[in-house]
Every structure is written in C-alpha cells, then in structure tokens.
Amino acid sequence: MTLFSDALSHYSHRVRIVLAEKGVTADVIDVDGRDYPPALAEINPYSSLPTLVDRDVVVYEPNIICEYIDE
C-alpha cells in the first residue's frame, strides 16, 4: 500500500491518522502540493492528494480512502 500525501494538507493528515489507528502499514510518499510527480498524474486523473494505491486499486478522495482502510 502506498499513500501519496501532502505534509501540509489536513486531508492527508486525516488519512495518516486512520492508517495509524488501524495499524495499517503503508509507504508514505510526501509530495509537494504545488509540484505533482508524473507518476501521480498517471494513476489519478485529478492529480489530487491524498491518493492511496493498493495493488490495482487507486483511491483519491479522503473520505473514501478512510472507508477503504476501515474495511
């Protein structure tokens, strides 16, 4: 599981908190909110943060990411 996250975004912090509370291990890649890497643009049509990648699944809405982690 990989989380593309912005260190200054409260949405990213919310997802990180849920990951920690659930004890889920994820590779966190900090991304500058103004300079997205090309890899993020390829997997997320909106190039938004946070973005969670788990095998073939890409989730990019914070509330949906938290739900996905919860399940």
C-alpha positions in Angstrom: 0.0 0.0 0.0 1.3 3.4 -1.0 0.0 6.8 0.1 0.8 9.9 -1.8 0.5 12.6 0.8 1.0 16.4 1.2 2.6 17.2 4.6 0.7 20.4 4.9 -2.8 19.1 4.0 -5.2 18.3 6.7 -6.9 15.8 4.4 -3.6 13.8 4.2 -3.2 14.1 8.0 -6.7 12.6 8.4 -5.8 9.6 6.3 -2.5 9.1 8.1 -4.3 9.1 11.4 -6.7 6.4 10.2 -3.8 4.3 9.0 -2.1 4.6 12.4 -5.3 3.9 14.4 -6.0 0.8 12.3 -2.4 -0.4 12.5 -2.1 -0.5 8.7 1.4 -0.2 7.2 1.8 2.0 4.1 4.6 3.6 2.3 4.1 7.3 2.5 5.4 9.4 -0.3 5.4 13.1 0.6 4.6 15.2 -2.4 4.8 19.0 -2.7 1.2 20.1 -3.2 2.3 22.5 -6.0 4.6 20.1 -7.9 3.0 16.7 -8.5 5.2 13.9 -9.9 4.3 12.4 -13.3 3.5 9.0 -11.6 0.7 10.6 -9.7 -0.9 12.1 -12.8 -0.8 8.7 -14.5 -2.8 7.0 -11.7 -5.1 9.8 -10.5 -7.0 11.7 -13.2 -7.4 14.7 -10.8 -3.8 14.7 -9.6 -5.1 15.3 -6.1 -3.7 14.5 -2.7 -4.0 12.3 -0.8 -4.0 9.3 -3.1 -3.9 5.7 -1.9 -2.6 2.9 -4.1 -3.2 -0.7 -3.1 -2.3 -3.3 -5.7 -4.7 -2.4 -8.7 -6.9 -0.1 -6.6 -6.4 3.7 -6.7 -8.5 5.8 -4.3 -8.2 9.5 -4.2 -11.0 11.0 -2.1 -10.0 11.3 1.6 -13.4 10.1 2.9 -13.4 7.2 0.6 -9.7 6.4 1.5 -10.7 6.3 5.2 -13.6 4.0 4.4 -11.4 1.7 2.3 -8.9 1.4 5.1 -11.6 0.7 7.6 -12.9 -2.2 5.6 
